[in-house]
Amino acid sequence: MHFEVPESTAAFEQEVDALFADPETRRLRRTARSRADHMDGDVRDLYRHLGRAGVLAPSWPSRYGGRDADFTATVVLLERMVSHGIPQSLYYISVQIVGSLILQAGTEEQKRSLLPRLASGDLTACILFTEPEHGSDLASVTTRAIPASDGSGWVVEGRKTYNLKSAYADVALCAVRTDSGNSRYEGITLFLVPLDTPGVSVRPLPSLADEQFHDIRFSQVRVGKDAVFGAVGAGWSLITRMFAAERNGLDYYVRARYWLERAADRLVADGRRPTGSELAGLARHQARLDASRLLTCRALQSLHEGESDIAQASLAKWHCSETAQGIAWWAFETLGPELLEPEPGTDDPVLEAAYREAPGMTISGGASEVLLDIVAGARLLDDTRTGG
Ligand SMILES: Cc1cc2nc3c(=O)[nH]c(=O)nc-3n(C[C@H](O)[C@H](O)[C@H](O)COP(=O)(O)OP(=O)(O)OC[C@H]3O[C@@H](n4cnc5c(N)ncnc54)[C@H](O)[C@@H]3O)c2cc1C
């Protein structure tokens, strides 16, 4: 399988490289990363700078702040962000996950009001699905919303946890129970809740990786009727669509690629000669990375063509995250304590941070066992249909 990269994407790559290397981008990147506690800093000024240059949502229609480019422009953008050291998480959640869902399933009014602001970096979003007792089993959410007694909207009550970027997000996409429904999959509604609404509290939780988790409490939080995303009670089908957008593996593949490049540089640094087994490991991981890119591109292409497939996406996310984790751990085994040293020419210990980030990669955005369950279920269904 081969994905054609149009000439327009090559031109976009050059434009992005020039923008990421410009002095203002580098200044804003340094400022965003310079927190004394080494946790993730506030990247919103940097995103606004990039958003003003119009590069953040290349694959969206231009009427919503995009460039009408195909999905390969998104792949190139993420590859370049990571290799220029631009933190990508808040961007990825805001534009590529929440924004993609709005693009697919939002009303025309939501698309016109939210997408251009996401694309310009003026609006950021996080996802509040997981609760203290429910992660993979999302149909069990207990955070509730009941209609406000004055008919003005809804009152939300409950708790969400282990989410990233809530400290820097303006709005949260929340899965909330609005009705007990006939089955666990009914009665769930998605809300877009502004995080500065009275009654919302955001508390950081420590994490092994550089990015903090958060614990969010909703205490009698009043939101308007327009906070509902999609129809009331129709949240489950939207969550499934969002998973198809989230689980394309791109965010994992780009980090894996960068980590393997950095590890390869270290293996030959200062005239060092890699051993045969080191070279074999490098080749093995490169092959897995090539497969990751193909699976990611296939899932993104389907999404771009409006034919998203949750099993195809789950396979991509599973493969990319397992590959990334394998590369981070192989780098540690191969380089040993040298991994703790900052990258030559920078003060950035990329591979050490990767080692701490790796365990969460096969849990976030769908744990590996759950993704394999979805892939196997879809395969069995196909075999039943074809009589295999
Ligand atoms: C880095 C990171 C970032 C995250 N960011 C967010 C975020 O932004 N927003 C958010 O809402 N959440 C976020 N999460 C939470 C994440 O979505 C959940 O941790 C994940 O869904 C797993 O849920 P859980 O922790 O409750 O584990 P559980 O669901 O209890 O799973 C525990 C173990 O059981 C296995 N398991 C569960 N169900 C099955 C099954 N049916 N079959 C086989 N095995 C199963 C799992 O694979 C896992 O190994 C993040 C997590 C991490 C690590």
PDBQT file of the ligand as one rigid body, heavy atoms in Angstrom, charges set to zero:
ROOT
HETATM    1  C1  LIG A 401      -1.616   9.526  29.252  1.00  0.00    +0.000 C 
HETATM    2  C2  LIG A 401      -3.101   9.434  29.473  1.00  0.00    +0.000 A 
HETATM    3  C3  LIG A 401      -3.914  10.461  29.024  1.00  0.00    +0.000 A 
HETATM    4  C4  LIG A 401      -5.292  10.413  29.242  1.00  0.00    +0.000 A 
HETATM    5  N1  LIG A 401      -6.065  11.464  28.833  1.00  0.00    +0.000 NA
HETATM    6  C5  LIG A 401      -7.401  11.435  29.052  1.00  0.00    +0.000 A 
HETATM    7  C6  LIG A 401      -8.208  12.557  28.666  1.00  0.00    +0.000 A 
HETATM    8  O1  LIG A 401      -7.711  13.564  28.150  1.00  0.00    +0.000 OA
HETATM    9  N2  LIG A 401      -9.540  12.501  28.919  1.00  0.00    +0.000 N 
HETATM   10  C7  LIG A 401     -10.119  11.403  29.522  1.00  0.00    +0.000 A 
HETATM   11  O2  LIG A 401     -11.341  11.405  29.684  1.00  0.00    +0.000 OA
HETATM   12  N3  LIG A 401      -9.369  10.336  29.912  1.00  0.00    +0.000 NA
HETATM   13  C8  LIG A 401      -8.028  10.332  29.699  1.00  0.00    +0.000 A 
HETATM   14  N4  LIG A 401      -7.243   9.274  30.112  1.00  0.00    +0.000 N 
HETATM   15  C9  LIG A 401      -7.866   8.165  30.800  1.00  0.00    +0.000 C 
HETATM   16  C10 LIG A 401      -7.983   6.941  29.897  1.00  0.00    +0.000 C 
HETATM   17  O3  LIG A 401      -8.942   7.161  28.885  1.00  0.00    +0.000 OA
HETATM   18  C11 LIG A 401      -8.343   5.733  30.759  1.00  0.00    +0.000 C 
HETATM   19  O4  LIG A 401      -7.281   5.535  31.665  1.00  0.00    +0.000 OA
HETATM   20  C12 LIG A 401      -8.531   4.505  29.897  1.00  0.00    +0.000 C 
HETATM   21  O5  LIG A 401      -9.737   4.599  29.190  1.00  0.00    +0.000 OA
HETATM   22  C13 LIG A 401      -8.558   3.215  30.743  1.00  0.00    +0.000 C 
HETATM   23  O6  LIG A 401      -9.498   3.344  31.759  1.00  0.00    +0.000 OA
HETATM   24  P1  LIG A 401      -9.117   2.978  33.283  1.00  0.00    +0.000 P 
HETATM   25  O7  LIG A 401      -7.895   3.742  33.658  1.00  0.00    +0.000 OA
HETATM   26  O8  LIG A 401     -10.336   3.156  34.103  1.00  0.00    +0.000 OA
HETATM   27  O9  LIG A 401      -8.705   1.456  33.253  1.00  0.00    +0.000 OA
HETATM   28  P2  LIG A 401      -9.691   0.225  33.115  1.00  0.00    +0.000 P 
HETATM   29  O10 LIG A 401     -10.736   0.494  32.111  1.00  0.00    +0.000 OA
HETATM   30  O11 LIG A 401     -10.138  -0.181  34.483  1.00  0.00    +0.000 OA
HETATM   31  O12 LIG A 401      -8.704  -0.858  32.544  1.00  0.00    +0.000 OA
HETATM   32  C14 LIG A 401      -7.742  -1.530  33.372  1.00  0.00    +0.000 C 
HETATM   33  C15 LIG A 401      -7.151  -2.681  32.551  1.00  0.00    +0.000 C 
HETATM   34  O13 LIG A 401      -8.196  -3.596  32.203  1.00  0.00    +0.000 OA
HETATM   35  C16 LIG A 401      -8.217  -3.798  30.787  1.00  0.00    +0.000 C 
HETATM   36  N5  LIG A 401      -9.608  -3.918  30.333  1.00  0.00    +0.000 N 
HETATM   37  C17 LIG A 401     -10.634  -3.083  30.578  1.00  0.00    +0.000 A 
HETATM   38  N6  LIG A 401     -11.753  -3.495  29.940  1.00  0.00    +0.000 NA
HETATM   39  C18 LIG A 401     -11.414  -4.622  29.263  1.00  0.00    +0.000 A 
HETATM   40  C19 LIG A 401     -12.123  -5.502  28.398  1.00  0.00    +0.000 A 
HETATM   41  N7  LIG A 401     -13.418  -5.303  28.103  1.00  0.00    +0.000 N 
HETATM   42  N8  LIG A 401     -11.455  -6.563  27.870  1.00  0.00    +0.000 NA
HETATM   43  C20 LIG A 401     -10.138  -6.775  28.152  1.00  0.00    +0.000 A 
HETATM   44  N9  LIG A 401      -9.406  -5.970  28.986  1.00  0.00    +0.000 NA
HETATM   45  C21 LIG A 401     -10.037  -4.900  29.515  1.00  0.00    +0.000 A 
HETATM   46  C22 LIG A 401      -7.587  -2.562  30.193  1.00  0.00    +0.000 C 
HETATM   47  O14 LIG A 401      -7.014  -2.841  28.933  1.00  0.00    +0.000 OA
HETATM   48  C23 LIG A 401      -6.525  -2.217  31.227  1.00  0.00    +0.000 C 
HETATM   49  O15 LIG A 401      -5.362  -2.974  30.973  1.00  0.00    +0.000 OA
HETATM   50  C24 LIG A 401      -5.871   9.298  29.906  1.00  0.00    +0.000 A 
HETATM   51  C25 LIG A 401      -5.043   8.247  30.345  1.00  0.00    +0.000 A 
HETATM   52  C26 LIG A 401      -3.678   8.311  30.137  1.00  0.00    +0.000 A 
HETATM   53  C27 LIG A 401      -2.817   7.181  30.626  1.00  0.00    +0.000 C 
ENDROOT
TORSDOF 0
